[in-house]
């Protein structure tokens, strides 16, 4: 066994890195760590142990799904905040099999973003 305990980095293809950066900063509260100008990538801190990389790539590609871990107490507040900002959300909903409480929405490029709060077993 390798002993994986989480995700350190997720690369996300975007059509307009400035638009995506604004969404991830202003809507989700992530912070820019580094701008890689030659590649037009933006590395952003996601919590204390992870990051996302917005990678501008024109053309066609499939949308992705990824989830950010949050606390259960933050799910309902996040749903209200996202709705207030005009983001369409699905949930919150409880997944008994995980167990977790999740909220789903799309980013500006149509990626399926999830906020996931693990629940006690």
C-alpha positions in Angstrom: 0.0 0.0 0.0 1.1 3.5 -0.8 -0.8 5.2 2.1 -2.5 8.1 0.2 -4.2 10.5 2.6 -5.5 13.2 0.3 -5.0 15.1 -2.9 -2.1 17.6 -3.1 -2.7 19.1 -6.5 -5.4 19.1 -9.2 -4.9 20.6 -12.7 -8.0 22.2 -14.2 -8.2 23.1 -17.9 -9.8 26.5 -18.4 -10.6 28.5 -21.5 -9.8 31.9 -19.9 -7.4 31.8 -17.0 -8.3 35.3 -15.8 -12.1 34.5 -15.7 -11.4 31.2 -13.9 -9.0 32.9 -11.4 -11.7 35.5 -10.5 -14.2 32.7 -9.9 -11.9 30.6 -7.7 -10.7 33.7 -5.8 -13.9 35.7 -5.4 -16.5 32.9 -5.2 -14.5 30.1 -3.5 -12.0 32.2 -1.6 -8.8 30.5 -2.9 -5.6 32.4 -2.9 -3.1 32.7 -5.8 0.3 31.2 -4.9 2.1 31.6 -8.2 1.4 32.8 -11.7 3.4 30.9 -14.3 3.3 33.5 -17.1 5.1 31.5 -19.9 2.5 28.8 -19.7 -0.4 31.0 -18.6 -1.1 28.9 -15.5 -2.2 30.0 -12.0 -1.4 27.9 -9.0 -3.9 28.5 -6.1 -3.9 27.3 -2.5 -6.8 25.0 -1.7 -6.9 24.7 2.1 -3.8 24.1 4.1 -2.4 21.0 2.2 -3.5 21.2 -1.4 -3.7 23.3 -4.5 -5.3 23.6 -7.9 -3.6 24.7 -11.1 -5.7 26.6 -13.6 -4.2 25.8 -17.0 -5.4 27.9 -19.9 -6.1 25.7 -22.9 -8.2 26.8 -25.8 -10.2 24.3 -27.8 -12.3 21.4 -26.8 -11.8 19.1 -23.8 -14.0 17.2 -21.4 -15.3 18.8 -18.2 -13.9 17.3 -15.0 -15.3 16.6 -11.6 -13.3 17.4 -8.4 -14.2 18.0 -4.8 -12.9 20.3 -2.0 -13.2 19.0 1.5 -15.1 21.3 3.9 -16.6 20.9 7.4 -20.2 20.0 7.8 -21.0 23.3 9.4 -19.8 25.1 6.3 -22.0 23.3 3.7 -25.2 25.3 4.3 -23.4 28.6 4.6 -21.6 27.8 1.3 -24.9 27.0 -0.4 -26.4 30.3 0.7 -23.3 32.2 -0.4 -23.1 30.6 -3.8 -26.8 31.2 -4.4 -26.4 34.8 -3.4 -23.5 35.1 -5.9 -25.8 33.7 -8.7 -24.2 30.3 -8.8 -26.7 27.4 -9.3 -26.2 24.7 -6.7 -27.5 21.2 -6.3 -27.8 20.2 -2.7 -26.8 19.9 0.0 -27.3 16.2 0.0 -26.2 13.4 2.2 -24.4 10.4 0.8 -24.9 7.6 3.4 -22.4 5.2 1.7 -19.4 7.6 2.1 -20.7 9.1 4.6 -20.6 12.8 3.6 -22.7 15.8 3.0 -22.1 17.4 -0.4 -23.0 20.5 -2.5 -22.5 20.6 -6.3 -22.1 23.5 -8.7 -20.4 24.3 -12.0 -17.4 26.6 -12.5 -17.3 29.1 -15.4 -15.9 26.3 -17.7 -18.6 23.8 -16.8 -16.5 21.7 -14.5 -18.5 19.8 -11.9 -17.3 21.2 -8.5 -18.2 19.6 -5.2 -17.9 20.7 -1.6 -17.7 17.6 0.4 -18.0 17.4 4.2 -17.1 13.9 5.6 -19.5 12.8 8.3 -18.8 10.5 11.3 -19.2 6.8 10.5 
